[in-house]
Amino acid sequence: MYSHYRQFNLDKAFSNKIFYCYLNMLDPRHNILLISDLYPFIEKNLFWLMS
């Protein structure tokens, strides 16, 4: 699948990069969110990457 404006692959690796950038925007100093808060999202993301 390709994006509308620039031609680059919207693949699992790119999705993973966006996911972790989003998490860093939510908590840039990594002092608000706990790993227990993030685990369901990380687990789901890893499952999606493995499929």
N, C-alpha and C positions, 0 to 999 in steps of 0.2 A: 504494500500500500504506500502511496506517495502523498505528500502534503499538497495543499492547494497552491501556495505561493512559491516556495523554494523546493527544489527537487532533492529530497533526502528520504531515506527509508524510515518509516514509522514502525520500527521493529521492537522486539522485546528489550534489547539493550538500550535503545533510546528511551523507551518507557521507564525502564529502571532508573536511568539517569534523571529524568524529570521527577520521578517519585522521591528520590533522595534529595534533590534540590528543593522540592516542596517541603519536605521535613525540615531541612535546614533553614528555610524561610520562616517556618512556624516557631522554631526554637534554635536560633543561631548559636547561642552559647551552650546549648545542650544542658540546661539547668532547670527547665520547666517540665518537660515530658520525661516520664520514666520509661524504661525499657518495657515494663509491663503494660504501659499505655500503647506502645508502638507494636508490640508483639503480634496482635491479630492482623495488623496491616502488613508487617514484614512477612509473616507466615503466608498470607494470601499472595503477596507479591512474589515470594520465592516459589510458591506452587505454580503460579502463572508462568514464571520464567522457565521452570523445568518442563512444562508441557509443550 
